[in-house]
Amino acid sequence: MSGHWPRRPRSRREGGQSLVEFTLIVPLFLMILFGMIEFGFVFTHDLTVEYATREGARAGSALDNGGGTLGCGSGESPNWTNVDPLVIAAVERVLQSPGSQVVISNVSQIVIYKANPTTGANDQGLQDVWTYSPGAGPIPQGSTNHLNFVDSKYDPVPANNTDAWKACSRSNVAPSIDSLGVSLTYTYAFQTPLASVWRFFGGSGSTTLTLTDKTVIQLNPSAT
């Protein structure tokens, strides 16, 4: 007679319990996996957006008011009309650079604005809003291609009480040197089925994420 107990056949209850546990664990595992992958994509897109606003603000700071005497009259700031197109061109170059994963059509707007010199906020009531319109924008100096953004001149929301901020009115002379801000709004589309898995746990299931970034730089001071 053997001293071992006979092995009891596995019951249906145990098999059903394992199936339930498996069903609960797999979605959680997928959410963690897709979340990690999605975070990497979001991080990459966000870095590109940050770099784009930085390049745009740097261009705007260097170009100041377009050269010449400050003002929008005859003979004043002779190249001011090309300042903002060059700012937008600098932003576009980054967004469309080799290796960029940003979908430029998902950039809803680029804003060039007079920034609060202390906080950098867009609260001075002066800005230019550029909206996506493929190949319909101006041709910047030194290029043969149209920009993919057009200047709407005035903010479409009256409550914002904002007006266009022409480059010829920007001061780079101490003590009233203006600070220029460039902000960008981008709609990121999920690259993985994360939203579907998140919906399993009661989430909204949204497949997009709005990314925004801004860079503020003081205008390059004039020597005069």
Phi and psi in degrees as GROMACS dihedral restraints (atoms count N, CA, C in turn):
[ dihedral_restraints ]
;  ai    aj    ak    al  type     phi  dphi    fc
    3     4     5     6     1   -76.2    20    10
    4     5     6     7     1   150.1    20    10
    6     7     8     9     1   -89.1    20    10
    7     8     9    10     1     0.1    20    10
    9    10    11    12     1   -92.7    20    10
   10    11    12    13     1   141.9    20    10
   12    13    14    15     1   -75.7    20    10
   13    14    15    16     1   142.7    20    10
   15    16    17    18     1   -65.1    20    10
   16    17    18    19     1   138.8    20    10
   18    19    20    21     1   -69.3    20    10
   19    20    21    22     1   130.0    20    10
   21    22    23    24     1   -82.7    20    10
   22    23    24    25     1   133.4    20    10
   24    25    26    27     1   -59.0    20    10
   25    26    27    28     1   143.6    20    10
   27    28    29    30     1   -66.5    20    10
   28    29    30    31     1   128.4    20    10
   30    31    32    33     1   -80.2    20    10
   31    32    33    34     1   161.1    20    10
   33    34    35    36     1   -65.2    20    10
   34    35    36    37     1   -30.4    20    10
   36    37    38    39     1   -63.7    20    10
   37    38    39    40     1   -43.5    20    10
   39    40    41    42     1   -64.5    20    10
   40    41    42    43     1   -40.3    20    10
   42    43    44    45     1   -64.1    20    10
   43    44    45    46     1   -39.6    20    10
   45    46    47    48     1   -66.7    20    10
   46    47    48    49     1   -37.8    20    10
   48    49    50    51     1   -63.4    20    10
   49    50    51    52     1   -42.2    20    10
   51    52    53    54     1   -62.9    20    10
   52    53    54    55     1   -38.5    20    10
   54    55    56    57     1   -65.5    20    10
   55    56    57    58     1   -40.8    20    10
   57    58    59    60     1   -63.8    20    10
   58    59    60    61     1   -45.2    20    10
   60    61    62    63     1   -61.6    20    10
   61    62    63    64     1   -42.0    20    10
   63    64    65    66     1   -63.1    20    10
   64    65    66    67     1   -42.1    20    10
   66    67    68    69     1   -63.0    20    10
   67    68    69    70     1   -33.8    20    10
   69    70    71    72     1   -80.3    20    10
   70    71    72    73     1   -35.6    20    10
   72    73    74    75     1   -74.9    20    10
   73    74    75    76     1   -39.6    20    10
   75    76    77    78     1   -59.0    20    10
   76    77    78    79     1   -49.5    20    10
   78    79    80    81     1   -59.4    20    10
   79    80    81    82     1   -38.4    20    10
   81    82    83    84     1   -65.0    20    10
   82    83    84    85     1   -43.0    20    10
   84    85    86    87     1   -61.9    20    10
   85    86    87    88     1   -43.6    20    10
   87    88    89    90     1   -64.8    20    10
   88    89    90    91     1   -38.4    20    10
   90    91    92    93     1   -63.5    20    10
   91    92    93    94     1   -42.5    20    10
   93    94    95    96     1   -65.1    20    10
   94    95    96    97     1   -44.6    20    10
   96    97    98    99     1   -63.8    20    10
   97    98    99   100     1   -52.0    20    10
   99   100   101   102     1   -65.3    20    10
  100   101   102   103     1   -33.4    20    10
  102   103   104   105     1   -63.2    20    10
  103   104   105   106     1   -41.9    20    10
  105   106   107   108     1   -65.7    20    10
  106   107   108   109     1   -43.2    20    10
  108   109   110   111     1   -65.2    20    10
  109   110   111   112     1   -44.7    20    10
  111   112   113   114     1   -63.8    20    10
  112   113   114   115     1   -38.5    20    10
  114   115   116   117     1   -59.7    20    10
  115   116   117   118     1   -40.1    20    10
  117   118   119   120     1   -61.9    20    10
  118   119   120   121     1   -42.8    20    10
  120   121   122   123     1   -64.5    20    10
  121   122   123   124     1   -45.8    20    10
  123   124   125   126     1   -60.8    20    10
  124   125   126   127     1   -44.0    20    10
  126   127   128   129     1   -59.6    20    10
  127   128   129   130     1   -43.2    20    10
  129   130   131   132     1   -64.5    20    10
  130   131   132   133     1   -45.4    20    10
  132   133   134   135     1   -63.0    20    10
  133   134   135   136     1   -42.2    20    10
  135   136   137   138     1   -64.8    20    10
  136   137   138   139     1   -38.9    20    10
  138   139   140   141     1   -61.3    20    10
  139   140   141   142     1   -41.0    20    10
  141   142   143   144     1   -65.4    20    10
  142   143   144   145     1   -42.1    20    10
  144   145   146   147     1   -62.9    20    10
  145   146   147   148     1   -42.8    20    10
  147   148   149   150     1   -61.8    20    10
  148   149   150   151     1   -45.3    20    10
  150   151   152   153     1   -63.2    20    10
  151   152   153   154     1   -36.6    20    10
  153   154   155   156     1   -65.2    20    10
  154   155   156   157     1   -45.4    20    10
  156   157   158   159     1   -67.0    20    10
  157   158   159   160     1   -33.7    20    10
  159   160   161   162     1   -65.5    20    10
  160   161   162   163     1   -42.9    20    10
  162   163   164   165     1   -66.8    20    10
  163   164   165   166     1   -38.2    20    10
  165   166   167   168     1   -65.0    20    10
  166   167   168   169     1   -44.9    20    10
  168   169   170   171     1   -65.7    20    10
  169   170   171   172     1   -37.9    20    10
  171   172   173   174     1   -63.7    20    10
  172   173   174   175     1   -40.9    20    10
  174   175   176   177     1   -64.8    20    10
  175   176   177   178     1   -43.4    20    10
  177   178   179   180     1   -63.7    20    10
  178   179   180   181     1   -36.6    20    10
  180   181   182   183     1   -67.2    20    10
  181   182   183   184     1   -40.8    20    10
  183   184   185   186     1   -70.6    20    10
  184   185   186   187     1   -34.3    20    10
  186   187   188   189     1   -82.7    20    10
  187   188   189   190     1   -18.1    20    10
  189   190   191   192     1    52.6    20    10
  190   191   192   193     1  -122.0    20    10
  192   193   194   195     1  -103.4    20    10
  193   194   195   196     1    11.6    20    10
  195   196   197   198     1    97.4    20    10
  196   197   198   199     1     4.1    20    10
  198   199   200   201     1    91.5    20    10
  199   200   201   202     1   159.7    20    10
  201   202   203   204     1    80.2    20    10
  202   203   204   205     1  -172.0    20    10
  204   205   206   207     1   -67.9    20    10
  205   206   207   208     1   138.8    20    10
  207   208   209   210     1   -60.3    20    10
  208   209   210   211     1   132.3    20    10
  210   211   212   213     1   142.5    20    10
  211   212   213   214     1   163.6    20    10
  213   214   215   216     1  -110.3    20    10
  214   215   216   217     1    14.9    20    10
  216   217   218   219     1   -88.1    20    10
  217   218   219   220     1  -178.4    20    10
  219   220   221   222     1   -62.6    20    10
  220   221   222   223     1   129.7    20    10
  222   223   224   225     1    82.9    20    10
  223   224   225   226     1    -5.0    20    10
  225   226   227   228     1  -101.2    20    10
  226   227   228   229     1   140.6    20    10
  228   229   230   231     1    40.7    20    10
  229   230   231   232     1    64.8    20    10
  231   232   233   234     1   -60.5    20    10
  232   233   234   235     1   -24.7    20    10
  234   235   236   237     1  -109.6    20    10
  235   236   237   238     1    20.5    20    10
  237   238   239   240     1   -64.8    20    10
  238   239   240   241     1   -30.5    20    10
  240   241   242   243     1   -65.8    20    10
  241   242   243   244     1   -19.5    20    10
  243   244   245   246     1   -97.8    20    10
  244   245   246   247     1    -2.6    20    10
  246   247   248   249     1   -65.4    20    10
  247   248   249   250     1   -56.1    20    10
  249   250   251   252     1   -65.7    20    10
  250   251   252   253     1   -38.7    20    10
  252   253   254   255     1   -57.9    20    10
  253   254   255   256     1   -35.5    20    10
  255   256   257   258     1   -71.4    20    10
  256   257   258   259     1   -32.2    20    10
  258   259   260   261     1   -64.5    20    10
  259   260   261   262     1   -46.8    20    10
  261   262   263   264     1   -65.7    20    10
  262   263   264   265     1   -37.6    20    10
  264   265   266   267     1   -61.9    20    10
  265   266   267   268     1   -38.3    20    10
  267   268   269   270     1   -64.4    20    10
  268   269   270   271     1   -39.5    20    10
  270   271   272   273     1   -65.5    20    10
  271   272   273   274     1   -46.1    20    10
  273   274   275   276     1   -62.0    20    10
  274   275   276   277     1   -38.2    20    10
  276   277   278   279     1   -58.5    20    10
  277   278   279   280     1   -40.0    20    10
  279   280   281   282     1   -71.2    20    10
  280   281   282   283     1   -44.6    20    10
  282   283   284   285     1   -61.9    20    10
  283   284   285   286     1   -31.5    20    10
  285   286   287   288     1  -108.1    20    10
  286   287   288   289     1    16.3    20    10
  288   289   290   291     1   -70.7    20    10
  289   290   291   292     1   156.1    20    10
  291   292   293   294     1   -56.7    20    10
  292   293   294   295     1   131.4    20    10
  294   295   296   297     1    94.2    20    10
  295   296   297   298     1   -13.9    20    10
  297   298   299   300     1   -70.0    20    10
  298   299   300   301     1   135.0    20    10
  300   301   302   303     1   -99.7    20    10
  301   302   303   304     1     0.0    20    10
  303   304   305   306     1   -69.0    20    10
  304   305   306   307     1   133.1    20    10
  306   307   308   309     1   -90.6    20    10
  307   308   309   310     1   107.9    20    10
  309   310   311   312     1   -62.6    20    10
  310   311   312   313     1   -28.6    20    10
  312   313   314   315     1   -68.0    20    10
  313   314   315   316     1   -15.7    20    10
  315   316   317   318     1   -89.7    20    10
  316   317   318   319     1     2.7    20    10
  318   319   320   321     1   -86.0    20    10
  319   320   321   322     1   104.7    20    10
  321   322   323   324     1   -74.6    20    10
  322   323   324   325     1   -34.2    20    10
  324   325   326   327     1  -161.6    20    10
  325   326   327   328     1   152.2    20    10
  327   328   329   330     1  -123.6    20    10
  328   329   330   331     1   128.8    20    10
  330   331   332   333     1  -117.8    20    10
  331   332   333   334     1   128.7    20    10
  333   334   335   336     1  -105.8    20    10
  334   335   336   337     1   121.6    20    10
  336   337   338   339     1  -140.8    20    10
  337   338   339   340     1   158.3    20    10
  339   340   341   342     1   -81.0    20    10
  340   341   342   343     1   115.3    20    10
  342   343   344   345     1   -91.1    20    10
  343   344   345   346     1   150.3    20    10
  345   346   347   348     1   -62.7    20    10
  346   347   348   349     1   121.8    20    10
  348   349   350   351     1   -63.5    20    10
  349   350   351   352     1   -19.1    20    10
  351   352   353   354     1   -94.7    20    10
  352   353   354   355     1   -48.0    20    10
  354   355   356   357     1  -101.5    20    10
  355   356   357   358     1   -18.9    20    10
  357   358   359   360     1    79.1    20    10
  358   359   360   361     1     4.1    20    10
  360   361   362   363     1   -75.0    20    10
  361   362   363   364     1   156.8    20    10
  363   364   365   366     1   -90.3    20    10
  364   365   366   367     1    71.0    20    10
  366   367   368   369     1  -126.1    20    10
  367   368   369   370     1    18.0    20    10
  369   370   371   372     1   -94.1    20    10
  370   371   372   373     1    -4.5    20    10
  372   373   374   375     1    78.4    20    10
  373   374   375   376     1    14.3    20    10
  375   376   377   378     1  -132.2    20    10
  376   377   378   379     1   122.4    20    10
  378   379   380   381     1  -162.5    20    10
  379   380   381   382     1   159.0    20    10
  381   382   383   384     1  -119.5    20    10
  382   383   384   385     1   125.2    20    10
  384   385   386   387     1  -104.6    20    10
  385   386   387   388     1   122.7    20    10
  387   388   389   390     1  -108.7    20    10
  388   389   390   391     1   125.8    20    10
  390   391   392   393     1  -113.9    20    10
  391   392   393   394     1   153.3    20    10
  393   394   395   396     1   -68.3    20    10
  394   395   396   397     1   128.6    20    10
  396   397   398   399     1  -155.4    20    10
  397   398   399   400     1    97.5    20    10
  399   400   401   402     1   -54.8    20    10
  400   401   402   403     1   118.1    20    10
  402   403   404   405     1    69.2    20    10
  403   404   405   406     1    13.2    20    10
  405   406   407   408     1  -102.8    20    10
  406   407   408   409     1    -5.4    20    10
  408   409   410   411     1   -80.1    20    10
  409   410   411   412     1   177.7    20    10
  411   412   413   414     1   -69.1    20    10
  412   413   414   415     1   165.4    20    10
  414   415   416   417     1   -96.4    20    10
  415   416   417   418     1   112.8    20    10
  417   418   419   420     1   -69.5    20    10
  418   419   420   421     1   155.8    20    10
  420   421   422   423     1   -57.9    20    10
  421   422   423   424     1   135.7    20    10
  423   424   425   426     1    84.4    20    10
  424   425   426   427     1     7.2    20    10
  426   427   428   429     1  -127.5    20    10
  427   428   429   430     1   164.5    20    10
  429   430   431   432     1  -118.2    20    10
  430   431   432   433     1     2.9    20    10
  432   433   434   435     1  -111.1    20    10
  433   434   435   436     1   143.4    20    10
  435   436   437   438     1   -72.6    20    10
  436   437   438   439     1   147.4    20    10
  438   439   440   441     1   -72.5    20    10
  439   440   441   442     1   160.4    20    10
  441   442   443   444     1   -95.5    20    10
  442   443   444   445     1    12.8    20    10
  444   445   446   447     1  -133.1    20    10
  445   446   447   448     1   144.7    20    10
  447   448   449   450     1  -117.7    20    10
  448   449   450   451     1   148.8    20    10
  450   451   452   453     1   -85.2    20    10
  451   452   453   454     1   118.4    20    10
  453   454   455   456     1   -81.2    20    10
  454   455   456   457     1    -3.1    20    10
  456   457   458   459     1    67.2    20    10
  457   458   459   460     1   -51.5    20    10
  459   460   461   462     1  -126.5    20    10
  460   461   462   463     1   141.3    20    10
  462   463   464   465     1   -63.0    20    10
  463   464   465   466     1   128.9    20    10
  465   466   467   468     1   -70.9    20    10
  466   467   468   469     1    -9.1    20    10
  468   469   470   471     1   -98.2    20    10
  469   470   471   472     1   105.4    20    10
  471   472   473   474     1   -58.8    20    10
  472   473   474   475     1   -31.1    20    10
  474   475   476   477     1   -62.6    20    10
  475   476   477   478     1   -22.3    20    10
  477   478   479   480     1   -74.9    20    10
  478   479   480   481     1   -17.4    20    10
  480   481   482   483     1    51.3    20    10
  481   482   483   484     1    48.9    20    10
  483   484   485   486     1  -113.9    20    10
  484   485   486   487     1   156.7    20    10
  486   487   488   489     1  -136.1    20    10
  487   488   489   490     1   163.7    20    10
  489   490   491   492     1   -63.8    20    10
  490   491   492   493     1   144.5    20    10
  492   493   494   495     1  -111.5    20    10
  493   494   495   496     1    92.0    20    10
  495   496   497   498     1   -67.6    20    10
  496   497   498   499     1   142.3    20    10
  498   499   500   501     1   -62.3    20    10
  499   500   501   502     1   -32.3    20    10
  501   502   503   504     1   -66.7    20    10
  502   503   504   505     1   -13.6    20    10
  504   505   506   507     1  -100.5    20    10
  505   506   507   508     1     7.5    20    10
  507   508   509   510     1   -89.2    20    10
  508   509   510   511     1   128.1    20    10
  510   511   512   513     1   -95.9    20    10
  511   512   513   514     1   131.1    20    10
  513   514   515   516     1  -123.0    20    10
  514   515   516   517     1    25.9    20    10
  516   517   518   519     1  -112.0    20    10
  517   518   519   520     1   126.8    20    10
  519   520   521   522     1   -62.7    20    10
  520   521   522   523     1   146.8    20    10
  522   523   524   525     1   -92.5    20    10
  523   524   525   526     1     2.2    20    10
  525   526   527   528     1  -105.1    20    10
  526   527   528   529     1    59.5    20    10
  528   529   530   531     1   -82.5    20    10
  529   530   531   532     1   127.0    20    10
  531   532   533   534     1   -76.6    20    10
  532   533   534   535     1   153.8    20    10
  534   535   536   537     1  -108.4    20    10
  535   536   537   538     1   131.3    20    10
  537   538   539   540     1  -105.7    20    10
  538   539   540   541     1   133.2    20    10
  540   541   542   543     1  -116.8    20    10
  541   542   543   544     1   145.1    20    10
  543   544   545   546     1  -126.6    20    10
  544   545   546   547     1   121.5    20    10
  546   547   548   549     1  -121.0    20    10
  547   548   549   550     1   153.9    20    10
  549   550   551   552     1  -139.9    20    10
  550   551   552   553     1   138.0    20    10
  552   553   554   555     1  -117.9    20    10
  553   554   555   556     1   126.0    20    10
  555   556   557   558     1  -132.9    20    10
  556   557   558   559     1   136.0    20    10
  558   559   560   561     1   -99.4    20    10
  559   560   561   562     1   110.2    20    10
  561   562   563   564     1   -87.4    20    10
  562   563   564   565     1   131.0    20    10
  564   565   566   567     1  -100.8    20    10
  565   566   567   568     1   129.6    20    10
  567   568   569   570     1   -57.6    20    10
  568   569   570   571     1   141.6    20    10
  570   571   572   573     1   -97.7    20    10
  571   572   573   574     1   -11.9    20    10
  573   574   575   576     1  -123.9    20    10
  574   575   576   577     1   170.2    20    10
  576   577   578   579     1   -77.9    20    10
  577   578   579   580     1    27.6    20    10
  579   580   581   582     1   -56.4    20    10
  580   581   582   583     1   -40.4    20    10
  582   583   584   585     1   -62.3    20    10
  583   584   585   586     1   -38.4    20    10
  585   586   587   588     1   -66.1    20    10
  586   587   588   589     1   -41.6    20    10
  588   589   590   591     1   -67.1    20    10
  589   590   591   592     1   -39.7    20    10
  591   592   593   594     1   -64.4    20    10
  592   593   594   595     1   -33.2    20    10
  594   595   596   597     1   -63.4    20    10
  595   596   597   598     1   -31.6    20    10
  597   598   599   600     1   -60.2    20    10
  598   599   600   601     1   -31.7    20    10
  600   601   602   603     1   -94.8    20    10
  601   602   603   604     1    11.3    20    10
  603   604   605   606     1    94.3    20    10
  604   605   606   607     1    10.0    20    10
  606   607   608   609     1   -75.6    20    10
  607   608   609   610     1   174.6    20    10
  609   610   611   612     1   -71.3    20    10
  610   611   612   613     1   -28.2    20    10
  612   613   614   615     1    77.9    20    10
  613   614   615   616     1    18.8    20    10
  615   616   617   618     1   -64.7    20    10
  616   617   618   619     1   138.7    20    10
  618   619   620   621     1  -103.9    20    10
  619   620   621   622     1     8.4    20    10
  621   622   623   624     1  -132.4    20    10
  622   623   624   625     1   161.3    20    10
  624   625   626   627     1  -143.1    20    10
  625   626   627   628     1   130.0    20    10
  627   628   629   630     1   -87.0    20    10
  628   629   630   631     1   122.3    20    10
  630   631   632   633     1  -108.4    20    10
  631   632   633   634     1   134.4    20    10
  633   634   635   636     1  -131.0    20    10
  634   635   636   637     1   149.0    20    10
  636   637   638   639     1  -153.2    20    10
  637   638   639   640     1   153.2    20    10
  639   640   641   642     1  -144.9    20    10
  640   641   642   643     1   149.5    20    10
  642   643   644   645     1  -131.6    20    10
  643   644   645   646     1   134.0    20    10
  645   646   647   648     1  -120.4    20    10
  646   647   648   649     1   128.9    20    10
  648   649   650   651     1  -136.5    20    10
  649   650   651   652     1   139.6    20    10
  651   652   653   654     1   -71.7    20    10
  652   653   654   655     1   143.1    20    10
  654   655   656   657     1   -60.1    20    10
  655   656   657   658     1   146.3    20    10
  657   658   659   660     1   -61.9    20    10
  658   659   660   661     1   116.2    20    10
  660   661   662   663     1   -60.4    20    10
  661   662   663   664     1   143.8    20    10
  663   664   665   666     1   -81.8    20    10
  664   665   666   667     1   149.4    20    10
  666   667   668   669     1   -76.4    20    10
  667   668   669   670     1   -16.2    20    10
